Structures are given as structure tokens and as C-alpha cells.
């Protein structure tokens, strides 16, 4: 955090590729929402760099990590438990920047996420989002573990529909979140339909994964709400 306080910092929207520095506004005094971004990684670093940070996440455990890091580093961070698709606790136009790392694979419909992000941003504000390419969900996981690419499903994908009843019950018993695979029409087209203008895009790979030997399985976008900041 000492480096972040000196202006030397970076964060990730996808597992392995840092976000370009040019995607960020000057952070001093900037109102930032870390959307579904609990865990003590992005929020504290942005706060150390001078931003006024609010972290929203559905998981109390993830939010506790943000509070723990903030306490340890003497940082001020607001934490809110909530649904990334329902930001009704926030008024319109209260944030300058939204940071949304890979997490919308846990919602059945991403379009409400984009609409709510657009609403709570000020004109000229940016949404920085990372997401998995939904194609990762069409392949059989057991086959990939054996080094084979076997197509078993299609997009859009939902665990609750693709997995058998027994596995669904196991996930419920283990209190694990269900996953959803979204189309690029919903991931990128959904941002455009919400009103955003796309100003940046990159793809990203992970290491040691079979599918990533053939294609990038993650992507990130910088989407801007038209207008000028006040």
C-alpha cells in the first residue's frame, strides 16, 4: 500500500493482465464503486491511491477482508453487502468510476448489472469491467482435465440447467454459488444498450488451462457514460 500511496499501483480486472493506467482518471478525491469486488484486493489499493472507495459484494466474508485490510493500512473504505444487479441503495450519478472485476458469471442476467452501473455513474464516468468469455462453459470440465476439448453445452449457460440434480444438490449443500455463462451480445452489447460508449477493450489468458492454449478466455472493457463530469 505504501507504493500505491506514492502513485505506483495497478489492479486486475482479469486474472493475469493489469488494467492500463490510461483507463483511470486521477484518483485523488474520485468516488469509486468496487462492484462485486470484495476480497481486499482492488478497493484498498484504490483508497491508498486517494480515491473515496465503496465496495459492494454479496459475500460478508469478502467484505470482511476489505475491512481488515483497510484497518491494517489505516484506510477509509465503505462496505455494502448487496446484489450487483440491484444498486437501489445508491442514488443516481454518485460515482465517477466503477471497477467490476470478473464476477458477473454469478448472475443469471448481466444486463441489469450494466443498467444499474450506468445509472449510478456521473456523466463522463467510466465502468471498467472484466468477464470470462462464455465459451469456457460449453466444454466438459472432466474432459478438459484429461486434456480433451469436448463440447457438451451451449450459450447462454446455467449450472442449474446443465448439471444433474445430484450435482445441483451438492452445490447447495456446499453453499457454493451457481455459475452462468453469458454471450458477448449480453456482455458487450448489453453495455452499449445500457447507454455506454466503449472506449477500451483487451483480451486476457490464464496460465496452465487447456482452453487458453487456443484462445483468450477473459476480456475487459472500459465503457464511458456520455457527458461531461461536473
C-alpha positions in Angstrom: 0.0 0.0 0.0 3.0 2.3 0.5 3.7 2.1 -3.2 0.0 2.9 -4.0 0.2 6.0 -1.7 3.2 7.1 -3.8 1.2 6.7 -7.0 2.8 3.4 -8.1 0.0 0.9 -8.3 -2.0 -1.4 -10.7 -5.1 -3.6 -10.4 -6.5 -6.5 -12.3 -10.0 -7.0 -13.9 -9.0 -10.4 -15.2 -6.7 -13.0 -13.7 -3.3 -12.1 -15.3 -3.4 -8.7 -17.2 -3.0 -5.4 -15.3 -5.5 -2.7 -16.3 -3.9 0.0 -18.5 -3.1 3.1 -16.4 -4.7 5.2 -19.2 -8.1 3.7 -18.3 -8.2 5.5 -14.9 -9.0 9.2 -14.1 -6.9 11.0 -11.5 -7.9 9.1 -8.3 -7.5 11.8 -5.7 -11.0 12.6 -4.4 -12.6 10.4 -7.0 -15.8 8.4 -6.0 -15.2 4.8 -6.8 -17.6 1.8 -6.6 -15.9 -1.6 -6.5 -18.8 -3.6 -7.8 -18.9 -7.3 -6.7 -15.3 -6.7 -5.9 -14.8 -7.7 -2.3 -11.8 -9.5 -1.1 -9.3 -6.8 -0.1 -7.6 -6.5 -3.4 -8.9 -3.6 -5.6 -10.7 -1.4 -3.0 -7.8 -0.8 -0.5 -5.3 -0.2 -3.3 -7.6 2.4 -4.9 -8.2 4.0 -1.5 -4.5 4.2 -0.8 -4.1 6.0 -4.2 -6.5 8.7 -3.0 -10.0 7.6 -4.1 -13.1 7.6 -2.0 -14.0 3.9 -2.2 -17.2 2.0 -1.6 -17.0 -1.8 -2.0 -20.2 -3.7 -2.7 -20.3 -7.5 -2.6 -22.8 -10.2 -1.8 -20.4 -12.1 0.4 -19.9 -10.9 4.1 -16.7 -12.8 4.2 -15.3 -11.0 1.2 -16.3 -7.6 2.6 -14.6 -8.5 5.9 -11.3 -8.9 4.1 -11.7 -5.4 2.7 -12.4 -4.1 6.2 -9.4 -6.0 7.6 -7.0 -4.6 5.0 -8.4 -1.1 5.5 -8.0 -1.3 9.3 -4.4 -2.6 8.9 -3.5 0.1 6.5 -5.4 3.0 8.1 -7.6 3.5 5.1 -11.2 4.6 4.9 -13.4 2.3 2.9 -17.2 1.9 2.9 -18.5 -1.6 2.6 -22.0 -2.6 1.5 -23.5 -6.1 1.2 -25.7 -6.3 -1.8 -26.6 -7.7 -5.2 -24.5 -6.4 -8.1 -27.7 -6.2 -10.2 -29.6 -4.0 -7.7 -27.9 -0.8 -6.7 -31.1 0.8 -5.4 -29.2 1.8 -2.2 -27.4 4.4 -4.3 -28.8 7.5 -5.8 -28.4 8.3 -9.5 -25.0 9.7 -10.5 -23.0 9.3 -7.4 -19.8 7.6 -8.6 -17.1 8.7 -11.0 -15.6 5.2 -11.6 -16.9 1.7 -11.3 -14.4 -1.2 -11.0 -16.0 -4.6 -11.8 -13.6 -7.5 -12.0 -14.6 -10.9 -13.2 -17.7 -11.7 -11.1 -20.8 -11.5 -13.3 -20.6 -15.2 -14.0 -22.6 -15.5 -10.8 -25.7 -13.7 -12.1 -28.2 -15.2 -14.5 -28.6 -11.9 -16.4 -25.9 -9.4 -16.8 -28.0 -6.7 -18.4 -29.4 -5.3 -15.1 -25.8 -5.0 -13.9 -24.9 -2.7 -16.8 -28.1 -0.7 -16.5 -27.6 -0.1 -12.8 -23.9 0.8 -13.3 -24.9 3.3 -15.9 -27.5 4.9 -13.6 -25.2 5.4 -10.6 -22.3 6.8 -12.7 -22.0 10.5 -13.2 -21.8 11.8 -16.8 -18.3 11.2 -18.1 -17.8 8.4 -15.6 -16.2 5.0 -16.5 -17.1 1.4 -16.0 -14.1 -0.9 -16.0 -15.3 -4.5 -16.2 -13.7 -7.9 -16.6 -15.5 -11.0 -17.6 -15.0 -14.6 -18.8 -15.7 -15.5 -22.4 -18.8 -17.6 -22.1 -17.3 -20.2 -24.4 -15.5 -21.7 -21.4 -18.8 -23.1 -20.2 -19.6 -25.2 -23.3 -16.8 -27.7 -22.7 -16.9 -30.6 -20.4 -14.7 -30.0 -17.3 -13.8 -33.6 -16.7 -12.7 -34.0 -20.3 -10.5 -30.9 -20.1 -8.9 -32.3 -17.0 -7.9 -35.2 -19.3 -6.5 -32.9 -21.9 -9.5 -33.1 -24.2 -11.9 -30.4 -25.5 -15.4 -31.9 -25.6 -18.4 -29.7 -26.3 -21.3 -30.6 -24.1 -23.3 -27.4 -23.6 -24.3 -24.2 -25.3 -24.7 -20.5 -24.5 -26.2 -19.0 -22.6 -25.2 -21.5 -19.9 -26.6 -22.1 -16.4 -25.3 -24.6 -13.8 -28.9 -25.2 -12.6 -29.9 -26.4 -16.1 -26.7 -28.1 -17.3 -25.8 -30.0 -14.2 -27.7 -33.0 -13.0 -30.0 -32.8 -10.0 -27.5 -34.6 -7.8 -24.7 -32.1 -8.5 -27.0 -29.2 -8.0 -28.0 -30.5 -4.6 -24.3 -30.9 -3.8 -23.6 -27.3 -4.7 -26.5 -26.2 -2.5 -25.2 -28.3 0.4 -21.7 -26.9 -0.1 -23.1 -23.3 -0.2 -21.4 -22.7 -3.5 -22.6 -20.1 -5.9 -24.1 -21.2 -9.2 -22.4 -20.0 -12.3 -23.7 -18.7 -15.6 -22.1 -18.3 -19.0 -23.1 -15.2 -21.0 -22.9 -14.4 -24.6 -20.8 -11.5 -25.9 -24.1 -9.9 -27.1 -25.1 -9.6 -23.4 -21.6 -8.8 -22.1 -20.6 -6.2 -24.6 -23.8 -5.5 -26.4 -25.5 -5.1 -23.0 -23.2 -2.3 -22.1 -23.9 -0.5 -25.3 -27.6 -1.0 -25.0 -27.4 0.5 -21.4 -26.1 3.7 -23.0 -22.3 3.3 -22.6 -19.8 4.1 -25.2 -16.9 1.6 -25.5 -13.5 3.3 -25.1 -11.3 0.3 -24.4 -11.0 -3.5 -24.8 -8.5 -6.2 -24.3 -8.4 -10.0 -24.0 -6.5 -12.0 -21.4 -5.4 -15.6 -20.9 -4.7 -17.7 -17.8 -1.8 -20.0 -17.4 -2.0 -23.8 -17.3 -5.5 -24.0 -18.7 -6.1 -26.2 -21.8 -8.6 -23.8 -23.5 -6.2 -20.9 -23.0 -3.7 -22.7 -25.2 -6.1 -22.0 -28.1 -7.8 -18.7 -27.2 -8.1 -15.9 -24.7 -10.8 -16.8 -22.2 -11.1 -13.5 -20.4 -11.8 -9.9 -21.6 -12.0 -6.4 -20.2 -13.8 -3.3 -21.3 -13.7 0.4 -20.5 -17.1 1.8 -21.1 -17.9 5.5 -20.6 -21.2 7.2 -19.7 -21.5 10.1 -22.2 -21.4 13.6 -21.0 -19.0 15.8 -19.0 -18.2 15.4 -15.4 -19.4 18.2 -13.2 
